[in-house]
């Protein structure tokens, strides 16, 4: 299992980057381990945490937020890619397409005319 959660310490925030292809159970398990180590850095200051990387469902966001809040009481911001943004478009084009129902036509198609093709 490769590292699915990376923690980067910045001057004004801590960034937790989730792996794009990691499963949610892997993320939770790894995050629990990393949060115990991260808690040692917190004493009196409350550096905010920003979670980025993988697009998550609302339920998964809530679970991760509760996990972080239970270990460390800080502000948490989620910087997730939008479902219709560049992230999902890139993921769609990276998938292998076995069968395509698209037919290409070169030339003009006048109003009222149609193209039929066998599949």
N, C-alpha and C positions, 0 to 999 in steps of 0.2 A: 504494500500500500504506500503510494507516494504521499508526500506532505500536502494535505488538502487545506490547511489553514496556516497562513503566514502572518506574523505579527511584526510590524515595523514601528519603531519608536521615533516620532518626530518631536520637534521642539514644542509645538503647541497642541499636538494630538497624537493619539495612538491609532494606527490603521491596522485593521484585521482584514486580510484579503482571503476570500474563500475561493477554492479551486472550482473552475467552471464545470468540470466533469465529475466532481465528487458527489457521493450520495449523502443525503441529509444525516443519516445515522453516523457515517464516518465523520462528518463535520462536527456533530454534537460531541462525540467521543474525544476527538482531538482538541476541541475547544475547551472541554472540561479540564484536560491536562494543562493546556497553555494558560488558562485563567488562574490556576493555582500558583503558577510561576509568576504571572503578571501581577497578581495581588501583592506580592512581596515588594514591588516597586512603589506601590501606593502607600503613602503615610498620611500626610495632611493635605497635599495638593490633589486636586480632582481634574486631571487631564482628561478631556473628552475622548471618547472612542468613536471611530468611524468604521463601519463595516461595509466593505465593497467586494465586488467580484461577481459571483454567481447570482443570477436572477432567482429570487425566492418567492414562494407563495406567502400570503399574509399569515397563515398558520405557522409556517417555518420562521418567519420574522419574529412573531410573538414569542415563540419558543426560545430562540436565540437571545432575544432581549431579556426575557425572564431569567435565563441562565446567567447572563452577564450581570444583571442587577442583583441576583442572589449572592454572587461572589464579590462584586465591586459596585459601590454606589456612585455611579458617574452618569453624565449625559451620554446618550448613545444616538448616533445618527446613521441611518442606512442609506448608502449611495449605490442603489441597485440600477442596472440597466432597465429601460422600459421594455415592455413585451413587444411593442411594435417598432422599437428603435433599431439602430444599426446592429446591436448585439444579436437580436433574433433573426435579422436578415442574413447576417454572416453565418449563423448556425444553420439556417435553412439551406443556403448554398453549399455548405460543407457536407450535408447529408448526401448519401449516394442514392440516386434515383434509378430504380430498376426499370420501370415502364413509364413512358411519358405519353400523354394523350394530346400533346400539342402538335399542330400541323402548321407548317410555315408556307406562306404564299408570297412569291415575288411578283410584284406588278400592282396594277390598280384593280379595285373592286368597286364597280359603279353602284349607285343607290338602287335598291330593289333586287340586286343579284346576290347569290349566295354560293358558297363553296361547300361541296360534300366530299368527304374522304372516307375510305374504308379503314377500319381499325383492326 
